[in-house]
Amino acid sequence: MTIGISDLAHSVRKNSASMAAPVQLGHAQQLIVAALGYKSLAAYQAAQVAGQEPEHLSDVHHAVLDHDMLNQRASELGTNPAPNQLLELIGRAFQERASHARTHSSFDVFENYLREQVDRVVFEDNTVNSEMANANYDGVDEIYFDFEVELEQVPVGSSLDVDLDGHVRLRIDTEHPYSGHIVNVEGALSVERMGRRCFGSVDCQVTKAALDMGWGDDDHDGEPPDISKSQAYANLLGLDVDEVGDLVDVEAEPQDGHSGEMIYSYILDFTEYASPKVAKKILRHHDSLRIEVGPDFFDNVRYDGWPR
């Protein structure tokens, strides 16, 4: 069964019936197309004729709602529900009439959703898990993929296609022989842009995964390879080494519990050192710029060319 703007509009009208000023059906249609980026229903229908919007919403799986256009159109129509109420009504209409579709409040939110989907697919992939099983590890430290998402630059009718190249970094289990802690992963992410704010289903898959065995030579005797402090911080933060820069000057704050006899962890506070651009990348992988690491974090870090 096809799903159109009228179906969503009926839902908005019905669910606004208990409000002090219910939304009329005609206004509901105008508000929905405004949320999809159009000044009027006529402009939206013209875009459909020109092939710039899908004929119906049955194949639309993601809609990025346009708050500014919605607020402008609501003001022009003199509708009384507050902007947040209108967004709630439109979101509920999608849930009721197009339950397969997910609404997003901005392109940034949709981008975060895509990154979360990549992490989920990688974490659940059988090949990745098989390679992880070949390592002696103590949990997953991070899933890292550095890729650009410029959804607004993708022409309607084309797809965002991203070649994924990243890794799963594992926490080293010091109680067992070291056998690697990085699983290199390759994959692909694709989503079709079907309209100004409408997108198809997200296709994400892993094409290759392998435990990185590059550390394995006679000099290491089963121990993790020594790395520079810059590389250690890059691995932790999800950065390239050349992006670390002054972050390497961040000193570790020992956390020694109540007795003061044993270090249980270190705090690394990058707040005053990270540029806005670098901070944004770090916050893709961590909840804060103040990060706690385990007591063995620096065990294989080189200082002035010598192991610590």
SEMI-751662 format. One record per residue (C-alpha): x, y, z; residue in three letters. Coordinates in steps of 0.001 Angstrom, whole numbers, plus 500000, padded with zeros to 6 digits. Layout:
REM SEMI-751662
XYZAla...
REM end
This chain:
REM SEMI-751662
500000500000500000Met501361503402499030Thr501767506119501645Ile501434509795500803Gly501345513234502375Ile497564512976502822Ser497970509893505017Asp500343511755507322Leu498081514816507292Ala495063512783508426His497138511492511323Ser498208515036512302Val494607516269512162Arg493330513332514221Lys496018513596516893Asn495564517356517222Ser491796517062517738Ala492105517295521528Ser494172520494521358Met492681523914521967Ala493144524723518270Ala493205521519516166Pro495225521516512945Val493027521602509854Gln493641518915507218Leu494725521425504581Gly497124523082507017His498455519689508080Ala499427518927504476Gln501217522264504186Gln503057521726507462Leu504244518242506530Ile505719519338503197Val507300522289505037Ala508974519788507356Ala510270518122504189Leu511781521406503014Gly509070522995500822Tyr507264526328501072Lys503969524891499841Ser502190521693498849Leu502183522914495250Ala505983523282495291Ala506335519772496722Tyr504012518303494080Gln505935520084491335Ala509148518517492691Ala507469515115492507Gln506584515680488844Val510192516716488177Ala511501513544489838Gly513055515470492732Gln510784513836495321Glu509459510264495480Pro505950509587494187Glu505042508216497616His506681507639500972Leu506553503843500984Ser510261503544500102Asp511393506449502285Val513171505097505366His514651508325506736His513300511871506799Ala515401514791508065Val512860517361509258Leu513368521035508408Asp512612522948511630His513123526415510140Asp510819525862507178Met508197524255509421Leu508246527189511852Asn508042529710508998Gln505084527959507367Arg503286527526510696Ala503630531269511296Ser502279532058507824Glu499289529770508341Leu498648531067511850Gly498537527591513379Thr498507527615517162Asn500440524473518224Pro503951525326519395Ala506849524244517135Pro507768521343519428Asn504138520175519366Gln504101520276515573Leu507284518219515397Leu505780515719517809Glu502602515506515727Leu504567514951512509Ile506858512392514144Gly503842510531515475Arg502212510635512030Ala505264508896510554Phe505122506288513325Gln501437505593512668Glu501308505746508876Arg504916504989507837Ala506311502959510709Ser509242501779508581His510530505357508371Ala512616507125511004Arg512588510900511417Thr515707512882512342His515793516388513768Ser518801517500511680Ser521411516282509197Phe523919516085512056Asp521595513752513950Val521184511600510838Phe524968511538510431Glu525353510313514021Asn522752507636513287Tyr524790506447510279Leu527963506262512386Arg526107504290515046Glu524866501896512374Gln528423501324511160Val529552500550514715Asp526609498192515238Arg527125496303511966Val530851495912512636Val530315494793516222Phe527761492167515140Glu529635490920512066Asp530591487245512222Asn533931487697510441Thr534946490509512783Val533988488448515812Asn535898485469514465Ser539046487580514113Glu538524489047517578Met538373485516518954Ala541929484955517708Asn543205487660520066Ala543638487393523806Asn541750490510524821Tyr539853492039527703Asp536919493758526034Gly536536496197523155Val538216499585523517Asp536813501268520403Glu535357500788516948Ile536944503445514753Tyr536114504605511236Phe537082508057510010Asp534846509058507125Phe533066512157505903Glu529291512326505582Val528061515204503413Glu524446514243502914Leu523354517668501707Glu525902517491498858Gln524479514246497438Val522232514930494388Pro518671513671494575Val518514510287492864Gly522117509484493741Ser523584507661496710Ser525988508495499457Leu528616505774498987Asp531374505474501569Val534277503028501543Asp534862502105505169Leu538412501553506342Asp538960501320510075Gly539540499000512964His538302497481516177Val540784498138518973Arg540770495616521809Leu541896496025525385Arg544998493934526015Ile544644491141528548Asp547945491170530441Thr547149487811532040Glu547513485975528715His550112485911525909Pro549740488846523556Tyr548378487895520132Ser547321491229518673Gly544796493873519676His543739495508516378Ile541245493985513948Val541444495876510649Asn538049496176509000Val536935497212505530Glu533359497702504426Gly530842499853502586Ala528060502242503583Leu525382503383501165Ser522108505324501367Val520077506802498489Glu518888510397498571Arg515293510281497357Met514308513913497937Gly515342517165499556Arg514999515657503048Arg514088512028502246Cys516425509037502101Phe516107505330501424Gly517236502429503576Ser520781502311504899Val522974499534503540Asp526097498827505587Cys528241495713505358Gln531676494421506254Val533676493177503276Thr536927492232505022Lys538249491806508560Ala541616490534509760Ala543551490579513021Leu546601492788512556Asp549617490496512957Met552191493131511997Gly553557493197515551Trp554643489566515404Gly558448489398515080Asp561162487813517189Asp561969491028519054Asp558634491253520830His558516487767522370Asp554726487793522486Gly554491491302523957Glu552703494284522378Pro554989496422520186Pro556335499656521627Asp554634502755520238Ile555185506490520571Ser553140508600522950Lys551637510364519927Ser550536507023518468Gln549111505916521825Ala547070509119522066Tyr546009508828518413Ala544770505271519014Asn542904506337522131Leu541257509396520597Leu540471508083517124Gly542848510534515439Leu545585510326512854Asp549045510752514367Val549553514067512572Asp546399515394514246Glu547695514791517773Val549993517826517815Gly550020519561521212Asp547764516884522686Leu550945514895523292Val551762517430526047Asp548789516296528146Val550163514677531283Glu548512511720532972Ala546899512285536364Glu547403509107538466Pro544380507820540349Gln545681505896543345Asp542578505195545412Gly542485505819549132His545694504090550194Ser547974505921547747Gly549987502758547245Glu548642501517543899Met547676503346540715Ile544270502155539532Tyr543982504380536452Ser545074507621534807Tyr543036510672533825Ile543971512413530567Leu542336515840530266Asp542453517194526711Phe539998520052527361Thr542531522877527156Glu544560521341524336Tyr542058520188521702Ala540987522569518938Ser537229522681518197Pro537724520482515115Lys539823517892516958Val537504518012519979Ala534557517158517712Lys536400514085516394Lys537342512973519913Ile533743513297521105Leu532642510851518410Arg534390508150520447His534245509469524013His531628511165526156Asp534085513785527393Ser537483515326526665Leu538501514132530139Arg539247510436529622Ile540149507697532072Glu542559504952530927Val543756501786532608Gly546923501498534691Pro548697499660531852Asp547958502303529210Phe551580503506529089Phe553230500092529469Asp554358499946525839Asn554756503644525167Val558219504876524143Arg559721507939525798Tyr562584509721523979Asp563036506653521794Gly563207504171524705Trp560519501976526208Pro558981503346529358Arg
REM end
